[in-house]
Amino acid sequence: MPRQTLTARPSAMLSLWSLASLALLLLGVSTTTAVAVPGGKIPAAVTEAYEQAEKHIYHLEEASFKTKLVNIDALVFYGATWCHFCQKLTPTWLELQKKVETELKGKNFKIFKVECTQNEELCENINGFPTIYHYRDGVHIGDEINERDLDPLFKFVKEHVRERTGQAAVAESNDAASAASAAAAVAVGSVPGKAGSIAPPSGGQADAMEDLRGLIDAELQPNKNVNPDGELVYLTSSTFPVMLHAPWCGHCKNLAPTWETLAAELKGRVNVGKVDCTVHTDICKKFNVKGYPTLIFLQEPDPLTEFKGPRELAGLKKFALDLVSKPSFTPIPADAISSVIEKEPVAFFFVYNPAATDFNVIRVFQSVAKTVKSTASVYISPSVQAFDKLSLKQLPSSGPVLVAVLRLRCSFTGDGASRTALRNWILAQRRPLVAQLDGSTQEEIFSSGKKVVLAVVDPAENAGLVAIQNLREAARSWKYDSQHSKAGDVTFAWLDGKQYSQHVFTIYGIKPLDLPRLIIADFANEEFYDTFANGEKFKSFGQATVSKAITEVLDGKSKVKSNHNFFVKTVRSINKGVIGTLTMILENLLVSAFVIFGSIAGLVWFFCLRPSPGYKYVDDHDGKAE
């Protein structure tokens, strides 16, 4: 559906309502450093109401936690002073406390709060704020309580009073108004097939934007358990840069002092670790380590990010901090969507109607966004107008929608509803249709195993820009319209032929005056194609030419060419054999030492101790030899 420069192509759709059922399992993924988030300051009115309510709340401390929960039922609210949502919930929590005291007096049900910034030991297993748990006789029972409004919370208390005593908490006649109010609150923010979900935030886009900023504030709070001593740690399933090394590696030894300094520099912010690949071979195999040292940033379940720059302290520190300090998403109003599309080659937009969306869905989507933030630009727009800005056919009342905008096209999520399926879809869509082949993308493109339709251009020339745009259109047509059985076996990219002119000429025989040129590269086999089966060059970047070229290559009709001449291939073959021999020696030191010693002994015997030709030793009692 055209809108200015945006065309929507609904290849498949996914309503994200069903994701709310995953919330209890997925909340609490946290990062490890704090940064200032523009617009993230908690409003003064919210803080003032929080401070007034906090004075009258019943608090649990480490010393009194167990004793005060004996022989009663209780709801315990775990919060933190810096948490936006905790401050908003605290006045409601005080109202719940008063309501339970007056209407359920003598029913043995209490309302408490734990301030986690002052009671860290009580909160060491709490992964996100606010968190509410139900306790019975001092034992935590059931899942996290997701309600945040007074009526649903009070209804929960009454149901558990009835469950424990077998009696109605209050007279049914007095309960009617409260029950009707609670039902209405649940209905507004409900998820089909899921009862008792959180009511949505009140207000329109402005209030929803404030709530989203609160999520980011909570996400980026510092974690005191991260690198507390500024020392190297061993690999765990956590968030930190890791050096994969071998004791005999000279470069690893040279890097070791810098790596230890990095751990000290990132104290309290990021863990820094080392893995000895001669000991922990399973870990290094998992990460497909091919050389030492290998430096990676690990934040499971994210894909790992490998550091490729100079191994200097400043660059390493910036690399780590940039990754952990990036928020998982950016809240934007609907009228900012167009400008983002103009600037970003690929952007993901999660749009929803704040008046009809369970906020739990937003928290679940945030947990997904956290796992792709290092490789994807994610935006959330809580506005009905956002649906129009993205030319979506869905009505805002149908639920949230996730959209990937890849230059002039919108693609919708697939029909899987799981967190994993959603994450995989984002990862599959995160690259532009035609990526630039450079130092930051070469490893991913080279290791994909796919043939690469490559435009070699001078991007400073108009002809180069036109070629890239035409290839982008051809790529879009191939990706969405091709019926070829191997359509997914190719990817598209462009290379700055002016910047890498020597490389382009050596490998492909392309001169600067020949630009722009189209080739199809097979990096895995160090081969390429630049002609059709009839010998004609790939001269055009039009859809028909590109489609024909790809088809002939995939069908084995186009003539393949090697990246190297005979001399280069011979040298590479020799190098490969030498490297293989060295690898065998290093991996089998005892056997290699025995072989080398035996070889030396054999040579000594052959040249020094072996009898000379034409002579023989004869036993002679007279001491003479012939």
N, C-alpha and C positions, 0 to 999 in steps of 0.2 A: 504494500500500500504506500504510494508515494507521498511524501511530505517534505517539501523543499528538497534536500539532498538525501533524505532518509527513506529507505524502502523496507517494509516489513515482510518477512517471509516466514510464516508460522510452520516450520517443518515438523514440529511436535510441540505439545504443551504439557505443563505440569503445574497443577495447583499445589501450593506449598502448605495448605492447611494441615495435611496429614503429617507434616514434619513435627507438629507440636507434641505428638505422642513420644518423640524421642528426647524431649527436653530434660526429663529427670535424669537421663543417663549421660547427657552430653554437656551439661552446663559446667562452668568452672575451669575451662581451658584458659590459662593466664600467661601473660608475657612477663618480662623480667626487668623492665626499667620504666621510669616515668618521664614523660615529656609534656610540655604545655600543649594543650589542644585549643585552638582558637574558638572562642565562644563556649568553652566548656565550663565556665565558672558557674557555681550553684547560685541561683537567684537569692537575694538577701531575704525575701519574704519566706522562702522555704527554710533557710537556715534559722531564721528567728522562730518560726513555729516549731522547728525541731528542738531548739535549745529550751524552749518553754516546756515542751512535753517531756523532754529527757529528765527534767528535775523530778518528775512524779512517777516515772517508770520503775517497776520492780526489777532490779538488776541481779544477775547471778555472777558471783566471783569464783575464782578457782577454789578458794577455801570453803565456800558454801554450796557449790554446785551439787554435790552428791546428797548432802543432808537435806536441802530444801526440796528435792524431788522425790523423797521417800513417801510411799503410800498415797500418792496423788497422781492425777493426770495433769499434764502441762503442755502448753505450746511455748517453745523457746525460739526467739527471733535472734539470729546471729547477724550483727551489723558492724559497720566501721564508720568512724566519724567522717572520713573523706568521701564516703559513698553517697552519691546523689540520690539513688533510690532508697537507701536506708533513711536518709533525712526525710524524704517524702512519706515513708511508711510510718515513721515514729509517732506522729500525732494520731494516726489511725490505730496504732498499737495501744496507745494510751486509752483511746475510746473503747477498744475491745476489753482492755483490762477493767475499766470501770463497769462496763456492761455485764461482764462475767461476775464481778463482785456483787452487783446489785440484783441481777435477775437469776443468777445461778448460785446464790449464796448457800453454803452448806453442801454443795455438790462435789466438793473435792477436786475442782479443776482450777488451775492457776495459769496466769499469763506472765512470762518472764522475757527478759532480754539479756544477751551477752554482748558487751562491747569488746570486740576482738582486738582493737588497738591497745587495750589494757590487759587482755587475758589471752595471750597468744597460744598458750598450751591448750586451752579449751578449744581453740579454733584451728589447730594444726591440720585437721582433716576437712576443713570447710574450704571449698574451692571457688566460691563466688558469693557475692553479697547483693541483696539480702538473702539469707537462707532461713527457712522455718522448718522445724522438726517437731513431731509429736512424741512426747515421752510418757511412759507409764511405769510407775514405781522406779523411776530413775533409769529406765532402759529405753533407748531410742527405738521406736517401732514405725514401720511403714516407710513410705518414700517421702521426699521433700514435699512440703505443702506449698502449692503454687498460688493460692488465693492471696490477694493483696488489698481487697476492699473489705469494709467492716461487716457487711451483711453475710457474704459467703464465709468469712472467717468465723462469725458467730454461729452460723448454721453448722459448720464443721464441729465446733465445740459441743453444741447441743446434741448432735448425732452421737458423739462419743460418750457424752454423759448418759444418754439413753442406753447405749450399748453396754456400759459398765454397770448401771443401776437397774436396768430393765424398766425404768419409768421415764415419762416424758419430762424434758428439762423444765418446761414452763407450760402453762395451760394452753391448749390448742387455740382457744379463742384469742389469746394475746399474741399468738404466734403467726396469725394469718398475714398481717401487714408485713412482718419481717420476712416471711417465706415468699410472699409475692415479690417483694423488693429483691430478695436474693435470686429468685428465678429470673427476674428481668436482667439483673446484672450478669448472670451466667449466660443468658441467651445472647446478649449483645456481643460478648467476646468469646462465644463458644466455638469449638471445633467440631465439625460433623463427626459423630461417633465417639466423642470424648466429653464426658460430663465434668463439671467442676473446674473449668479452665479460668484463666485470669481474665478479669474484665479489662478492656482496652484503656489506654490512657485517655483522659478527658481532653476536650478541646480539639483544635484543628491542627494545621501544619506547624504553626509556631510551637505549640506545646509538644508535639511529636518530635520536632527537631531538638528541643531541649532534652527530651527523654533519650534520644539517640546519642547526644553528646555526653549524657550521663553514663551510658554504656561504655563509651570510649574512655571516659575518665577512669571508670572502675577497671577497665581492661589494662590500662597502662600504669597502674599503680606499682610501685616497687615491691619486690619480694625479698624479705630479709634472709630467706634460706638460700638464695642464689649466691654462689661464690663468696661466702661470708669471710673467708680468710685471705682471699686474693692469691690462692695457690692452685696449682694444677690438680685436676681430678681425673678419675678414670671414667670411661664411657658408661653412661646409663641412658635410659630412654627419656632424656630431658632436652633442654634447649641450650646448646652451646656449640662454639666452634671446636673442631677436633683436628689434631694432627695425627695422621696415620703414617707411621714411620717404621724403620728397621734399624737395629743397633749399629750395623755395619755401614749405614748410609752416611756419606760425608756431608751432603747437603742438610740432612736431618740434624747432624751434630752442630753445624754452623747456625742453624735456625733455633736450636734449643734455648740459648740465653734470651733471644727475642721473645720466644713463646712464653717463657717464665715471666718476663716483664709484662707481657700482654695480660697474663692472669692477674698480676698485681694491679695493672691499670684498670681492669674491668671488675675490680672487687665490688661486690654488692649489686652488680648489674648483669653480668653474663658469666656463666661457667665456661672454663677453658680446659680442655682435656687432651690426653695423648693416648694412643693405642699402639702397642708394639705388635706389628703384623706378623712377626715370627712366632709370637705366642698365641695371639687371638686371631688365628687365620680365618675363623668363621665370620668374624665381624668385618674383616677387610674384604673377604669374598662377597659378603652381602653388599658392600659399597662399591664393588667392582674396581678395586684399587689396581692400577696398572703401573704406578711408579711412585717413588718416594722422594720427598714427603708429599703427601696429598692433604690438602687443607680443605675441610668442609664445614659448613654450618648446618647443624642438625637440629631440627625441631619437629620430632615425630608427632603426628603422622605426615608432616609436610614432606615433599620431595626434598632431598638434600641439595644444598647450594654449594658449589665448589668455588674456592677463591682462586682467581687466575692472575691477580696482579703481582707487583713486586713484593717480595717478602720483607717488608719494612714495617716497623711498629705502627706508624701513623696510618698507613693504608689498612693494615689488619684491624686496628681499633675501629676505624671508620666503617669498615666492612661489617663488623659484628654489630655495632650500635645502630647502623642504618637499618639492619634487618629486624632487630628487636624493638626499635622505637616506632616503626611504622604501624599505624592503627589498622585494624582489619578491614575497616570500611570508612568512607567519607560521607557524612550526611549532607545532602544538597537539596535545595528547594527545586520545584519543578522548572522554574524559569532558567535554571543554570544548566539543564541537561544538554541543550543545544551546543553551548560553548564547550562542554566536555567532549561531546562527539567530534567537534571540529579539531580538538587537540590530541585526543587519544586514538591511536590506531585500533585498539581493542579496549572496550570498557564494558563492565557488567553493571546493570542497574536492577536493583531490587525495589520494586514499587508497590505500594499498598495504600489502602484507605484507612487512615488511623482511627476512624469512627467505627469501623467494622472488622478490625483485625485483632486477634488475640496476641498480646505482646509477647507471649511465650514463643510464638513463631519467629519473632524478630531475634530473640535470644538464641534460638536454635540456628537460625541462619548465620548469626554472628559466629557461632562455634565452627561452622563450615568455612566462613570467610577467613578465620584465623589461620586455617591450614593452607590457604593459597595466597596469603597476602604478599609473600616474597615474589610471586610471579604474576599476579593479576591485580588490576585496578578495579575495585569494587565500590559502588556508590549505592546509597539507600535514599530513596525519596518518598517521604510519607505524605503523598498528595494525590488527590483524584485527578488533578491536572496533569500529573506525570504520565498517566495512561494516554492522554491525548498527545503529549509531546513525543511519545514513542510510537504513535500511530497504532496503538494496540486495539484489537477487536474486542478483547475481554472487557466486561464491565467491572468497575472497581469493586462492586458487591460480590464478584465471583471469587475474590481472594487475592492474595499477593501473587506477583509474577516476577520471575527472574529473566532478564533479557541480556543477551550478548550483542553488542553493536560492533560489527566488523566492517567499517567503512561502507556506508550505503545499504547495509542489510541488518535486519534484526533476526536473530535465531533464538528460538525458545527452548527451554529445557525439555529433556526427554520424558518418557512416561514413568520412570522410576521415582519412587517417593522417598528413598532412603537417603541419609546423610552422605553415605559413600557414593551413591549414584550421582548425587548433586555435585559433590566435589570432583568426581571424575569427569563430569560434563564440563565443569569450569576449566579444568586442566586441559581438556581436549580442545577447548575453544580459545585459550588464552593467547595464542600466537596470531599475528596478523595473517591474512590470506597470503600476502607476499612479504616475507620478513627480509630485512637487510642482513646479508651474510657478512659478519665482522667478528672481532675477537670475542664479543659477548654471546654470540649465537652459534659460532662455528661448531662447538662440541655437540650441542643438541642436534644440529642439522646433520653433521657428519655421522653421528652415532645412531641416527634414526633408522638406518637400513633402507631408506627410501631413495628412489631416484629423484634428483632435484632439477626442476625446470628453472634454469638460471638466466636472468637477464643481466648481461655484462654491459654496463652503461657508464656514461659520465653524467652524474646527477647535477652538475653545474650547467649542463646544456639542456635546452628545451626538448631536444630529441630524446634525451635520456629520461626526462620526466614523463614525456608522452609514452615512452616504451614501458615504464613501470606501471603507469595507469592502465595501459592496454593489457599488460600481463595480469594485472589485478582483476580486470573484467574477465579475462580468459580463465583465470584460476577460479573465480566465482562460478562461472558457467560449468567448468569441469567438476568442481566439488559438488554442486547441487543438481546438475542435470545429466552428468555422464552415466551411461548404463554399462560401461566396461567392467568386466568382472574384477579387474585389478585397479579400479579407479583410486582406491585408497593407498596404492603403492607409490604415489608421487607426492611431492611437496613443492612449494614455489618460493623463490628467493631472488634477490637482486644483489649484485656485487659492484662496488665502485671500481670500474676498470681503469680509471685515471689514477686513483690512489695506489692500486695494486697492479700497475701496468707491467712491471717486470715479471711478476708471478703469472699474470694472465697470458703474456706472450710466451713464457717458458713452458707452461702447462698446456695451453690451448692454441698457441700460435696466433693469438688475436693481437693486432696492433692498435694503438690509440685511434688511428684514422679509420679503423674498421667498426668502431662503436657507433650505435649500440648493436650487440649481437645476442642471439639466442642459442643456448646450448642446453643439453640435458646431461647432467653429471651423475655418475655412479661413484660416489666417493669411497664406498666400501671396497670396490674392486679396482679403484684408480683408473676408471675408464670414463669416456664421455661420447656423446653423439652430437653431431652438428649438421647432418645431412639426412634427407629422405632416402628411401630405398632406391630411387632413380638417380641419386647422386646430387640432387639440387640442395643448396644450402637452406637452413632455416633462416629466412630473411625477414619475415613479418612477425609481429607480436599479436596479430589479430586472433580472435577466438577460433576460427576455422583452421588456421595454420598451426596454432599451438595444440589444438585437439588432435589434428592429424599426426603431428610430430610425436606426441605422447603415445598415441595408439600404435604407431609403427614401432616405437621403441619397446613398448610392453609386449607386442606381438612378435618381437624378434626379427622384424623386417629391416630396420635401420642398421646401417653398418657401424659397428662399435670401433672406437679408437682408444689407444692407450695414452695415459697421461705422460708416459716416459718413452724416450728412445732406448735403443738396445744397450748403450753404455750405462745409462742411469739405472735401468732395470737390473743389469748385472751387478753393479755396485750395491744396490739395495738388497739383492739376493745374498751377496757376500756378507753385508752388514747384519742381515737377519740371522744368518748362520752363526756369525760370531757372537751376537747378542744371545742367541739360544744356548750356545756353549757356555757363556759366562753365567747365564741364569742357572744352568744345570750344575755348574761348579759351586755357585753360592748356596744352592738349595741342598747340596750333598757334599758338605765339606770333608767329612771323613773319607768317603769313597774317593773324592777328587784328590785328597792328599795322598792316599795310597797309590792311586794311578800315577800322579805326578812323580812321587818318590821312585816308584818302579820304573818309570820312563827314564829318569835321570840315571838310576843304577844301571839300566840296560845300555845307555849311551856310554857311560864310563867303561863298562866292560867291553863294549864293542871297539872303542877307540884306544883304550889304554891297556886292558888286561888280556885281550884276545891274542893268541899266538900269531906272529907275522906269517904271511903266506910263504911256503917253500922251506919252512923250518919246522923241526919237531924236537920235543924234549925227550932225552934218552937217559934212563937210569944207568949211571956208570960209577962204579965204585972208585974209579981213579979221579972223580971230580971233573971229568971232561964231558963236553957236550958236542954233539955233531950238529 
